[in-house]
Amino acid sequence: MKKIPDLGFWKLWNISFGFFGVQIAYALQSANISRIFSTLGADPHSLSYFWILPPLAGIIVQPIIGALSDRTWTRFGRRIPYLFVGALVAVCVMCLLPNAGSFGMTVSAAMAFGLISLMFLDTSINMAMQPFKMMVGDMVNEKQKGLAYSI
């Protein structure tokens, strides 16, 4: 088996920097989804029901993406296609979702669009997060894994 060499701090930083973007996406979702649904017409006392969907999507999507990315080999690598697709979908949803009320839909159609968009957003964030976790395991030797995960 091939021994993984020690990586310098900046290489470890670069491996972990994408995960920072995933955490920013989660923070944007957490901070803004309730306000977006309130703007679309959701009852403020019922907003907690909208927050059931993202954890359910994560429970389903993360193991599937993890298993698929373990078996995927492309010219870009094992994990990179999942990272790019997840990031692209997340960016598209983050641009569309706050503007859902201005698409000329009825309130119920805008709410349905918002729910579907929320599921796509959380699924795409999970799609990008799981391969980032695994990239550290793939690219960093045992001695440096603690440092890499802490970065």
Contacts in CASP RR format, 6 or more apart in sequence:
PFRMAT RR
TARGET T0000
AUTHOR 0000-0000-0000
METHOD contacts of the structure
MODEL  1
MKKIPDLGFWKLWNISFGFFGVQIAYALQSANISRIFSTLGADPHSLSYF
WILPPLAGIIVQPIIGALSDRTWTRFGRRIPYLFVGALVAVCVMCLLPNA
GSFGMTVSAAMAFGLISLMFLDTSINMAMQPFKMMVGDMVNEKQKGLAYS
I
3 141 0 8 1.000
4 139 0 8 1.000
4 140 0 8 1.000
4 141 0 8 1.000
5 141 0 8 1.000
6 141 0 8 1.000
6 143 0 8 1.000
6 144 0 8 1.000
7 15 0 8 1.000
7 139 0 8 1.000
7 140 0 8 1.000
7 141 0 8 1.000
7 144 0 8 1.000
7 148 0 8 1.000
12 140 0 8 1.000
12 144 0 8 1.000
12 147 0 8 1.000
12 148 0 8 1.000
12 151 0 8 1.000
13 151 0 8 1.000
15 135 0 8 1.000
15 136 0 8 1.000
15 139 0 8 1.000
15 140 0 8 1.000
15 148 0 8 1.000
16 136 0 8 1.000
16 148 0 8 1.000
16 151 0 8 1.000
18 132 0 8 1.000
19 129 0 8 1.000
19 132 0 8 1.000
19 133 0 8 1.000
22 125 0 8 1.000
22 128 0 8 1.000
22 129 0 8 1.000
22 132 0 8 1.000
25 90 0 8 1.000
25 94 0 8 1.000
25 121 0 8 1.000
25 125 0 8 1.000
25 128 0 8 1.000
26 125 0 8 1.000
28 94 0 8 1.000
29 54 0 8 1.000
29 118 0 8 1.000
29 121 0 8 1.000
29 122 0 8 1.000
29 125 0 8 1.000
32 98 0 8 1.000
33 50 0 8 1.000
33 51 0 8 1.000
33 118 0 8 1.000
34 47 0 8 1.000
34 50 0 8 1.000
36 97 0 8 1.000
36 98 0 8 1.000
36 100 0 8 1.000
36 114 0 8 1.000
37 47 0 8 1.000
37 50 0 8 1.000
37 111 0 8 1.000
37 114 0 8 1.000
38 44 0 8 1.000
38 47 0 8 1.000
39 101 0 8 1.000
40 100 0 8 1.000
40 101 0 8 1.000
40 107 0 8 1.000
40 110 0 8 1.000
40 111 0 8 1.000
40 114 0 8 1.000
41 107 0 8 1.000
41 110 0 8 1.000
41 111 0 8 1.000
42 50 0 8 1.000
42 111 0 8 1.000
50 115 0 8 1.000
50 118 0 8 1.000
53 115 0 8 1.000
53 118 0 8 1.000
53 119 0 8 1.000
53 122 0 8 1.000
54 118 0 8 1.000
54 119 0 8 1.000
54 121 0 8 1.000
54 122 0 8 1.000
57 119 0 8 1.000
57 122 0 8 1.000
57 123 0 8 1.000
57 126 0 8 1.000
58 122 0 8 1.000
58 123 0 8 1.000
58 126 0 8 1.000
61 122 0 8 1.000
61 123 0 8 1.000
61 126 0 8 1.000
61 127 0 8 1.000
61 130 0 8 1.000
62 126 0 8 1.000
62 129 0 8 1.000
62 130 0 8 1.000
65 82 0 8 1.000
65 126 0 8 1.000
65 127 0 8 1.000
65 130 0 8 1.000
65 131 0 8 1.000
66 130 0 8 1.000
66 131 0 8 1.000
66 134 0 8 1.000
68 82 0 8 1.000
69 78 0 8 1.000
69 79 0 8 1.000
69 82 0 8 1.000
69 130 0 8 1.000
69 131 0 8 1.000
69 134 0 8 1.000
70 78 0 8 1.000
70 134 0 8 1.000
72 78 0 8 1.000
72 79 0 8 1.000
72 81 0 8 1.000
72 82 0 8 1.000
74 80 0 8 1.000
74 81 0 8 1.000
76 84 0 8 1.000
78 131 0 8 1.000
78 138 0 8 1.000
79 131 0 8 1.000
79 132 0 8 1.000
79 134 0 8 1.000
79 135 0 8 1.000
79 138 0 8 1.000
80 131 0 8 1.000
82 127 0 8 1.000
82 128 0 8 1.000
82 130 0 8 1.000
82 131 0 8 1.000
83 128 0 8 1.000
83 131 0 8 1.000
83 132 0 8 1.000
85 124 0 8 1.000
85 127 0 8 1.000
86 124 0 8 1.000
86 125 0 8 1.000
86 127 0 8 1.000
86 128 0 8 1.000
87 124 0 8 1.000
87 128 0 8 1.000
88 124 0 8 1.000
89 120 0 8 1.000
89 121 0 8 1.000
89 123 0 8 1.000
89 124 0 8 1.000
89 127 0 8 1.000
90 121 0 8 1.000
90 124 0 8 1.000
90 125 0 8 1.000
90 128 0 8 1.000
93 117 0 8 1.000
93 120 0 8 1.000
93 121 0 8 1.000
93 124 0 8 1.000
94 121 0 8 1.000
96 117 0 8 1.000
97 114 0 8 1.000
97 117 0 8 1.000
97 118 0 8 1.000
97 121 0 8 1.000
100 110 0 8 1.000
100 113 0 8 1.000
100 114 0 8 1.000
100 117 0 8 1.000
101 110 0 8 1.000
103 110 0 8 1.000
103 113 0 8 1.000
104 110 0 8 1.000
105 113 0 8 1.000
136 145 0 8 1.000
136 148 0 8 1.000
136 149 0 8 1.000
137 145 0 8 1.000
137 148 0 8 1.000
140 148 0 8 1.000
END
